[in-house]
Every structure is written in structure tokens, then in C-alpha cells.
Amino acid sequence: MRMIGAAAFLGVLAGWASAEGAERDWAHKDWRAEMRGEVCSIHTGGDAEGSFRLEFDRGGFNAEAIYHPLWYRSEPQPLDFDDGFEILIDGEAIWLGDELSVYVGADEYGDYFRAAALTSGFVQELATALRAGGRIGFVVLRAGREPALYDELSLSGFTANFLKAAEWCGFNPDALPAS
């Protein structure tokens, strides 16, 4: 009896450890879903264009939406801290661009970059708009110059990948928790 109990306990520990270190990848059309440990993400772009990703912790907590414009390390950073934004869905501006702000991050090589992140409480509204659209565009508004469309990315496959992330990280795709 003790051997069975010990084996069951070790089995539970092994299952827990594998869930903690879970790595999953899935792609559909122009989007890709990944799970690394307790974090799910979906993303598009990145090949000679900017990239856009949404990330979620288990249960959908700490949802993030991050836009990285294309940047070559030999060039100046494409975003300034004073920049404003418009988010376009199928060419039409939605009000959520006002909720994007520039931040500094570091990549896997230790190089610093600037990207734009959406205020976390608005990720659900953005995801709902993305599920109904065909393309997302990012317009940068900078004092002293015309608005510039930096990227327009396909939403083909977004919904399937968003639902996959919801499945893996255990959240309701229609009701992300307030973070």
C-alpha cells in the first residue's frame, strides 16, 4: 500500500513539474500560439515587418498587447516616448490607440528596444475588435510630422490562435479577468 501511495505521489509531482515547464506551439494561418511554462502568447509579423503579440498568464491574468515596430540595430529607435498612436482595424481607427504607450525592453541578446504596450485593462476590448477584423494597423502620431502608418498586419488566424491560448491557459476568451 505504501508503494502505491508513493508511486501516486511521485506521479502527481511529475505531472505538476511537466505542466510547469510545458512548452507548446501551434500555428494557424498568419498567427502562432505558444505556451512557455505558465504563459501563453499569440503573435504575428516579424519577417521584414513589425510584430504584434498578446500574452496571458494562467487564467488570463496579466494580459498584455505589445506592438514592436520593425527596427534595425544600426538605425535610430523608431518610437519616441512622446509618440501617440492610432490602432486601425480594417482601415478604421478605434479609440484604443489612446491606450498605447512606449516602453523600453531588452531582447534575448541584451539589446534595448522601444515598443508600445496597451494598458492591460483594455486587452479584452482589443481582442474582441481583432476577432471581428481582417487587418490591424499601427499609426504613429509624432509632433511636427504627418501621421505614419508603421505596420498593417493580417488578422487571418487570430481567432483560432486566441482560442488556443484560452484553452491552454484556462481563461474565458470572452471575459478576461481584470488585471
N, C-alpha and C positions, 0 to 999 in steps of 0.2 A: 504494500500500500504506500509506503514511504517513497519507493522508487517511482511509482506512478505520479504521486504528488510532486516530486522533484522534477520529473520529466515535464509535467504540465507547466510548472512554474518556469522552467527554462524555455519551453516553447512560447509562453506568453512574453518573456523577456526578448526572445529572438524576434518575434513578430513586432514588438514595440520598437526594437532597435532598427529593424528594416523599414518600418513606417517613418521613423525619424530621419533616416538617411535616404528616403525614397527619391528616386530620380525617374521622371517620366518625360517623354517627348511625344508630341503629336502635331501634325500639320494638316491643314485643310485649306486649299486654295492659296490666298496670299498671306495667310496668318499662321503662326506657330504657337503652340501651347507648351509650356514646360512646368515641371514641378521639381523643385530642389528643396529637399527637407520639408519644411512646413510652409513654404512659399510657392504660390502658383503665379505664373505670369503668362501673358499673351502679347505677341508683338508682330510688327510688320515693318517693312522697309529695311534700310541699312546698306543696300547694294547701290552705290552711286546716288543715293538719296538719303534724306533724314530717316529717322526711325521713331516709332511711337509704340509705347508699351503700357499695359496696365498690370499692376501687381496686387496680390491679395495674400494675406496671412490666412491660416486655417480659420474657417468660419466666416471668411470675407472681411475680417477686421483689417485695419490699416491699409485700406485700398488707396492706390496711387495711380495717377495717369501722368506719364512723362514723355515729353517730346524732345528729341535730340536732333537738332539740325545737322546736316552734313558739315563736317569740319575736317580740314586737312591740317595736321600739326604745324605745317610750315606757314599757315595763314593765320591772320588775326581771328580771335573768337567771333563767331557770327552773331552772338547775342550780347546786348548790353543790359546792365541791371535796370536801366530806366525804360527798357522796351515795354510796349504794350502789345496785346495780341488780339487777333480775331480768329475764331475757330469757324471754319466753313464746313457745312455738311451739304454735299451736292451743290456747292457753289453759293449757298445761302449762309450768311453769318448767323450764329446763335450767340446768345448772351454769355455763354460760359467762357469766352475768351478773356473777359474781365477777371476771371479767377485763376489765370495762369500767371506765374511769376518766375523769374530767373533765379537759379541757384547754382552753386559751384559743387562739383563732384569730382571724383577721381576714378579712372578706369583701372583695368587689371594690370596695366603697366606703370601705374603711379602718375600718369599724366592727368593734369587737371582739365576739366571741360566745363562749359556752361550749358545748361539745359533748362527747359521750362516745365514746371510741375503745376498740376491743377490742385487747388485747395481740396483736401481729401473728402470733405463733406459733400462734394458735388460729383463724385465719380459715378454714382448711380444715375444721375440725370444725364451725364455724358454717355454712359453705356447704353441707356435707353435710346438716345439720339443716334448712336452709332449702329445699333441693331436695325434701325429703320432706314439707314442711308446706304449709299453706294461708294462715296469717297469722302475723305476728311482732308481739309486743307488748313494750313497754318500761315497766317498773315502776320508779319512783324510790323508794328507801328513804332516808328522812331521819329523823334522831333527833328525837323529840318529836312525830311525826305519823304518821298511818296511811300505809301504802304507797299510792302513787298511780300508776294506770295513765296514763301521759302520752300514749302513742300505741299504736294497733294498726293495722298496715299490711298490705295484701294482698301475698301472695307469688305471685299469679297472674301468670305470665310470667317469674318469677325464673329458672327453669332455662334457658329459651331464651336469655335475656339473658346469663346466666353462661356458657353455651356459646359465645355470640357473642364475648364478651370473651376467652375462652380461644382461640378461633380467631384473632382479630385480634392478640392479644399473644403468641401462641405458647406457651401453657402447658397442662399436663395438668389438666383440671378435677377430676380425682380425686386429684391429688397435687401440691399447690402446694409449691414449694421452701421449705425453712426459711429464713427471712429473718433 
